[in-house]
């Protein structure tokens, strides 16, 4: 479609070509939406996106999301950064496998009670994976462009106006028209500011530093993460430093360049050594400011990722939170555009994702609270450390850090409802994750119930019927799976067809297509 000025009218314009914007673009394109992606940076490559600054930990939900869209195998993840099941590199000198940390306190993988996660299967994807940010963006951009997404770099949004029918976006001398605008343009989001979104939260406690340096005497620094009476320092690899100076974020707010002399003074003060920095190659600052938009939608303008919520990067939760936003929003916005969305579907993006974002912000604040260089924080730190050394404690923290405990309140009933679907492996070797590659919902039937097949037909191409025995069925007879891979309904016994139909109608629109026309495609995905 073109406007009166002979310009194309896109279904969605996305501001920001980071991982969140790119993943959202891929999700929309998968559903046959036309997408324009505007990125203010001319060059997607940056030294800060490469190892080790650009190394990001993908949690279980993010790994599953990439796998379910056929993107995971495209990541050339070095084996040394791959955490299979419960295995991550151990801290030097430790006899245990370190599974992650909370405020620098590590929990041990061999302490975890995996029986508390009954839906993790041998066919499940990795529970944690590390990837360079630049590589992740490259993979997503390649998929987006192959799917028809138009990406324009070096184009910064300067203004926009919205009507009841669409949004007109200005970017310098350029003007673009779309039906919807989504701000995925980071913590300083222009879309959020120009869209009048309230962005409430808490001010920072510290300025964080990431720096690449040459040290004349690196042996003077203790390995790993070290909390001291004056802050925190960590030498992740020789010459790569992370520092926290509890100055209330004062230095970061000045916008001053980070000099060798400043990092030198800071490192000596925090480490209480006379270590010498002989060269500073690169440095950036960040804070623990924690803010969240009070709504994720204003008319035809939406927010996702850091544009909707910001917090400290402690624990690496930000990327995973943003990818979750994109996965949740993509299919709902696409269904809305194609007039196949039940009432309230798009509103569920906010109601589901806002609480998850609020939890992550509080998780970040809690870490900062016990990292402060004061007696009260030290006392809390000791208590949390003792709890994390227990089996239940380690399991709780692992479930939060790895995303396994993430749950949407989609209704009472089966304990699987609202959770990510287990990666069931059928006797043919195919997994349920592979059936999610096309972004459609699935009615999964382990019993070959003809009534379930008939019900799936009623929702046309929105709902794919998959039937056949799995190697491990976990006592489940049938399940309704949303396009994002979350379970909306499940049954262990004979299904309640009325409850299933009601649930399906909550997420999908019944099709006007003759069910007979859909029968052939349904049979093709049926397990023999």
Secondary structure, 3 states (H helix, E strand, C coil): CECCCCCEEEEEEEECCCHHHHHHHHHHHHCCCCEEEEECCCCCCCHHHCCCCCEEEEEHHHHHHHHHCCCHHHCCCCHHHEECCCCCCCCCCCCCCEEEEECCEEEEHHHCCHHHCCCCCCCCCCCEEEEEHHHHHHHHHHHHHHCCCEEEECCCCCEEEECCCCEEEEECCEEEEEEEEEECCCCCCHHHHHCCCCEEEECCCCEEEEEEEEECCHHHCCCEEEEECCEEEEEEECCEEEEEECCCCHHHHHCCCCCHHHHHHHHHHHHCCCCCEEEEEEEEEEECCEEEECCCEECCEEECHHHCEECCCHHHHHHHHHHHHHHHHHHHHHHHHCCCCCCCCCHHHHHHHHHHHHHHHHHHHHHHHCCCCCHHHHHHHHHHHHHHCCHHHHHHHHHHHCCCCCCCCCCCCCCCCCCECCCCEECCCCEHHHHCCCCCEEEEECCCCHHHHHHHHCCHHHEEEEECCECCCCCCCEEEECCCCEEEEEECCCCCHHHHHHHHHHHCCCCCCCHHHHHHHHHHCCCC
